Amino acid sequence: MIRVGVVGYGTIGKRVAAAVGRQSDMVVAGVAKRSPDYAAALARETATPIYASDEDAVAAFESAGIRTEGTVADLVDRADVVVDATPAGVGAENRELYAETGTPAVLQGGEDADVADVSFNARANYEAAAGADSVRVLSCNCTGLARLLAPLDEAYGVRSARATLVRRGGDPGQTDRGPINDILPDPMGESHHAADVREVLPDVDIRTHGVKVPTTVMHLQTVRVRLDDPPANARSVRRTLAAEPRLMFVTGEFGIEGCGDLMDVGRDSERPRTDLWENCVFEESIELAGNECTLFQAIDQESDVVPENIDAIRAVTGVADAGESRHMTDRALGVGSLPTSPAHTAEVAPVDGDA
């Protein structure tokens, strides 16, 4: 069993810890937090070992009546691999500790690319992370783009990709984030996402721009891809994408017209924390005009990187190859299990506009 330490127990950390607990080859060695808040108390209720960020934090936890097993350094010593899910910048500070102990580390996309030996996406470059001392899982938007572009590039060749990312203002718990009532170019020029996608798909010509909107629900991406060797019609593109477990087709025929409906699907299906680990590709939006394919996809910013973190754990520990790991992860989590489109259970049918 792989003993996984999770440093940082916020939006991503608590989801990664829960996902580790569902794997047949992993166990949570413990989680590390800075403060004895409600998340720490709930973790203790599930008998998850708690570690504090330092000795001062240990005292704070004890004052709050939450027993700890030591500090982050103790957790790192006892773990086979560490997933660092701390806020951006903190992972870079922690990297030295992981290197000193020789503990492989999985860091998050909020860090700069040079924080790790390799940036990681399970569909695009799993093999590059095999046995690495440290990997950086791409951010939520970049994970979604890489999952989409990798199979398109394999099937048809991607000549270029252009994406506009309509980004949520903040997660539900981020009350200090905005905008409150505005629509903001963010940034005003090209966004960092293109450079990050090129870390795992270096041969893809991609550019990205971002817009921030006042919602906590999901990100929505509009993607335009020029293909080197396009198929005869959009139905072939749909068939290619439908074969990808982490690309979930959604359709208006099932009453799903936007991101709010998608989150309702997560609630009604009793997904843990309403999580949608898959890219949610709007089936009717997939169009092909000449060599240009366009589509919309929605990304759950709180959860889509969770399967990638699990796969990254197996990559750095060398216990499984790419296909085996993705299959194990998807099966354990239930990825691709939601009936959100006729394509979920039947042959991809033609839609208006198919040639």
C-alpha positions in Angstrom: 0.0 0.0 0.0 1.2 3.5 -0.9 1.2 5.7 2.2 0.1 9.2 1.1 0.5 12.3 3.2 -1.7 15.2 2.2 -0.2 18.6 3.2 -3.0 21.2 3.0 -6.6 20.2 3.7 -8.6 22.8 1.9 -10.6 22.6 -1.3 -8.2 20.2 -3.1 -6.5 18.5 -0.2 -9.7 17.2 1.4 -10.9 15.8 -1.9 -7.5 14.2 -2.7 -7.5 12.6 0.8 -11.0 11.2 0.2 -10.0 9.9 -3.2 -6.9 8.2 -1.8 -9.1 6.5 0.7 -11.1 4.9 -2.2 -8.1 3.4 -3.9 -7.3 -0.2 -3.4 -3.5 0.4 -3.4 -3.3 3.5 -1.2 -3.9 4.7 2.3 -3.9 8.1 3.8 -0.9 8.4 6.1 -2.3 11.7 7.5 -3.2 15.2 6.6 -1.5 18.4 7.7 -3.2 21.7 8.5 -2.2 25.1 9.8 -5.2 25.7 12.0 -7.7 23.7 14.0 -10.8 24.7 12.0 -14.0 22.7 11.2 -12.2 20.7 8.5 -9.7 19.5 11.0 -12.5 18.5 13.4 -14.3 16.6 10.6 -11.1 14.9 9.6 -10.6 13.7 13.2 -14.2 12.4 13.2 -13.2 10.1 10.3 -10.1 8.9 12.3 -7.8 10.6 9.8 -4.4 11.3 11.4 -3.9 15.0 11.8 -0.5 16.8 11.7 0.1 20.5 12.4 2.2 22.8 10.3 4.7 23.5 13.1 5.2 23.2 16.8 3.2 26.4 17.5 0.3 25.0 15.5 0.5 21.8 17.6 -0.2 23.8 20.7 -3.2 25.5 19.0 -4.7 22.2 18.0 -4.3 20.9 21.5 -6.0 24.0 22.9 -8.9 23.3 20.5 -9.1 19.7 21.8 -7.8 18.1 18.5 -5.0 15.7 19.0 -2.2 15.7 16.5 0.4 13.1 15.5 3.2 15.7 15.1 4.2 18.2 12.5 4.4 18.3 8.7 8.0 17.1 9.0 6.8 14.0 10.9 4.1 13.3 8.3 6.7 13.6 5.4 8.9 11.1 7.2 6.1 8.6 7.5 4.7 8.9 4.0 5.8 7.2 0.8 4.6 10.2 -1.2 3.3 13.6 -0.4 0.5 15.5 -2.1 1.0 19.2 -1.4 -2.4 21.0 -1.7 -1.4 24.2 0.1 -2.1 27.7 -1.2 0.0 28.9 -4.2 3.5 29.7 -3.1 3.5 27.6 0.0 4.2 24.4 -2.0 7.3 26.0 -3.3 8.5 26.7 0.2 7.7 23.1 1.3 9.6 21.6 -1.7 12.9 21.8 0.2 11.5 19.6 3.0 10.4 17.0 0.6 13.7 17.0 -1.2 15.7 16.7 2.1 13.8 13.6 3.1 13.7 12.1 -0.4 9.9 11.9 -0.4 8.4 12.2 -3.8 6.0 15.2 -4.0 2.9 16.0 -6.0 2.3 19.7 -6.2 -0.5 21.8 -7.7 -1.0 24.1 -10.7 -1.0 27.2 -8.6 2.8 26.9 -8.3 5.1 28.0 -11.1 6.2 25.2 -13.5 9.8 25.2 -12.3 8.7 24.1 -8.8 8.8 20.5 -10.0 10.7 18.2 -12.3 7.8 17.9 -14.6 4.2 19.2 -15.0 1.7 16.5 -15.3 -1.6 15.4 -17.0 -2.5 11.8 -16.8 -3.9 11.7 -20.4 -1.1 13.8 -22.0 2.3 12.9 -20.4 2.0 10.3 -17.7 5.2 8.5 -18.7 7.2 11.7 -18.3 6.5 11.7 -14.6 7.4 8.1 -14.0 9.8 7.9 -11.1 10.2 11.7 -10.8 11.1 13.3 -7.5 8.4 15.9 -7.9 5.5 16.6 -10.3 3.1 19.5 -10.7 -0.4 18.7 -11.6 -1.8 21.2 -14.0 -4.5 23.6 -12.7 -8.2 22.9 -13.3 -8.6 24.8 -16.5 -5.3 23.5 -17.9 -6.3 19.9 -16.9 -9.5 20.3 -18.8 -7.8 21.6 -21.9 -5.1 18.8 -21.9 -7.7 16.1 -21.5 -9.5 17.4 -24.6 -6.5 18.2 -26.8 -4.6 15.0 -26.3 -7.1 12.6 -27.9 -7.8 15.1 -30.7 -4.1 15.4 -31.4 -3.7 11.7 -31.5 -6.6 11.1 -33.8 -6.4 14.1 -36.2 -3.3 16.2 -35.3 -3.9 19.6 -33.7 -2.6 22.4 -35.9 -3.7 25.1 -33.4 -6.0 25.6 -30.4 -7.6 28.8 -29.2 -9.6 28.9 -26.0 -11.5 31.6 -24.0 -11.9 30.6 -20.4 -14.9 32.0 -18.6 -13.7 31.7 -15.1 -15.7 31.6 -11.8 -14.9 34.5 -9.5 -14.0 32.2 -6.6 -14.8 28.9 -4.9 -17.9 28.8 -2.7 -15.9 29.4 0.5 -13.7 32.2 -0.9 -15.8 35.1 0.3 -12.9 37.5 -0.3 -12.9 36.8 -4.1 -14.7 38.7 -6.8 -16.0 40.3 -8.9 -19.3 41.0 -7.2 -21.1 42.5 -10.2 -18.8 42.8 -13.1 -17.2 40.9 -16.1 -13.4 41.3 -16.1 -10.8 40.4 -18.7 -8.4 38.4 -16.6 -5.7 39.1 -17.6 -6.1 41.7 -20.3 -3.8 39.8 -22.6 -3.0 36.2 -23.1 -3.5 34.1 -20.0 -0.9 31.7 -18.5 -3.0 28.6 -19.3 -1.5 28.2 -22.8 2.0 28.0 -21.5 1.0 25.5 -18.8 -0.7 23.3 -21.4 2.4 23.4 -23.5 4.3 21.9 -20.5 2.5 18.6 -21.2 1.7 19.0 -24.9 4.8 20.8 -26.1 4.0 20.5 -29.8 0.5 22.1 -29.6 0.1 25.7 -30.8 -2.3 27.0 -28.2 -3.3 30.4 -27.0 -5.7 31.2 -24.2 -7.6 34.3 -22.8 -9.6 34.5 -19.6 -12.7 36.3 -18.4 -13.7 36.4 -14.8 -17.4 36.4 -13.9 -19.4 36.7 -10.6 -20.2 33.0 -10.0 -18.8 30.2 -7.8 -20.3 27.4 -9.9 -17.8 26.3 -12.6 -15.5 27.4 -15.4 -16.9 27.4 -19.0 -14.5 27.1 -21.9 -15.1 27.8 -25.5 -12.5 26.0 -27.6 -11.6 26.3 -31.3 -9.2 23.6 -32.7 -7.8 23.5 -36.2 -7.1 19.9 -37.2 -4.3 18.7 -39.5 -6.3 15.7 -40.8 -10.0 16.4 -40.0 -12.6 13.6 -40.2 -15.6 13.7 -42.6 -18.0 15.1 -40.0 -18.6 16.2 -36.5 -20.0 12.8 -35.6 -16.6 11.3 -35.9 -15.2 13.9 -33.5 -18.0 13.1 -31.0 -17.1 9.4 -31.3 -13.5 10.1 -30.6 -14.3 12.2 -27.5 -17.0 9.9 -26.2 -14.3 7.2 -25.9 -12.5 9.2 -23.2 -13.8 8.4 -19.7 -12.9 11.8 -18.3 -14.8 13.6 -21.0 -18.5 13.5 -20.1 -21.0 14.4 -22.8 -23.9 16.5 -21.6 -26.9 17.4 -23.7 -30.0 19.7 -23.6 -32.1 16.6 -24.5 -31.5 15.5 -20.9 -32.5 19.0 -19.6 -28.9 20.1 -19.1 -28.4 23.6 -20.5 -25.7 25.1 -18.3 -23.4 24.8 -15.4 -26.1 25.2 -12.8 -27.9 22.1 -14.2 -24.6 20.2 -14.1 -24.1 20.9 -10.4 -27.6 19.8 -9.8 -26.7 16.5 -11.5 -23.9 16.1 -9.1 -26.2 16.7 -6.1 -29.0 14.5 -7.3 -26.6 11.6 -8.1 -25.1 12.0 -4.6 -21.6 12.5 -5.9 -19.2 13.2 -3.0 -19.3 17.0 -2.4 -21.3 17.3 -5.7 -18.0 16.8 -7.5 -17.8 16.5 -11.3 -14.3 15.0 -11.9 -14.9 14.9 -15.7 -14.8 17.6 -18.3 -18.5 18.3 -19.1 -18.6 18.6 -22.9 -21.8 20.1 -24.3 -22.5 17.6 -27.1 -24.7 19.9 -29.2 -21.9 22.5 -29.3 -19.4 20.2 -31.1 -19.2 21.5 -34.7 -16.8 20.9 -37.6 -16.4 23.4 -40.4 -13.6 22.3 -42.7 -10.7 21.6 -40.5 -12.0 23.7 -37.6 -13.7 22.1 -34.6 -15.4 24.2 -32.0 -17.1 23.3 -28.7 -18.1 24.3 -25.2 -17.0 22.5 -22.1 -17.5 23.1 -18.4 -14.9 22.4 -15.7 -15.6 21.9 -12.0 -12.7 23.9 -10.5 -13.0 22.2 -7.2 -12.6 18.6 -8.3 -11.4 18.0 -11.9 -7.7 17.7 -10.8 -8.4 15.0 -8.2 -8.1 12.0 -10.6 -4.9 13.6 -11.9 -3.4 13.8 -8.4 -4.2 10.1 -7.8 -2.5 9.1 -11.1 0.5 11.3 -10.3 0.9 9.4 -7.1 1.2 6.1 -9.0 3.5 7.8 -11.6 6.1 9.0 -9.1 6.0 5.7 -7.2 6.2 3.6 -10.4 3.5 1.1 -9.4 1.4 1.3 -12.6 1.6 2.5 -16.2 -0.7 5.2 -17.6 -3.6 3.1 -18.8 -3.7 0.9 -15.7 -3.6 3.9 -13.4 -6.3 5.8 -15.1 -8.5 2.7 -15.2 -7.9 2.1 -11.5 -8.6 5.7 -10.6 -11.7 6.0 -12.7 -13.2 2.8 -11.4 -12.6 3.6 -7.8 -14.0 7.1 -8.0 -16.9 6.3 -10.4 -15.6 8.6 -13.2 -17.8 8.5 -16.2 -20.7 7.0 -14.3 -23.3 9.7 -14.8 -26.0 9.3 -17.5 -25.9 12.8 -18.8 -26.3 12.1 -22.5 -27.6 9.4 -24.9 -23.9 8.9 -25.8 -23.5 7.5 -22.2 -25.3 4.3 -23.1 -25.7 4.3 -26.9 -23.9 4.9 -30.2 -23.2 8.5 -30.8 -26.1 9.7 -32.9 -26.0 12.4 -35.6 -27.3 15.9 -34.7 -28.4 18.8 -36.8 -25.5 20.0 -38.9 -23.7 16.7 -39.3 -22.5 16.1 -42.8 
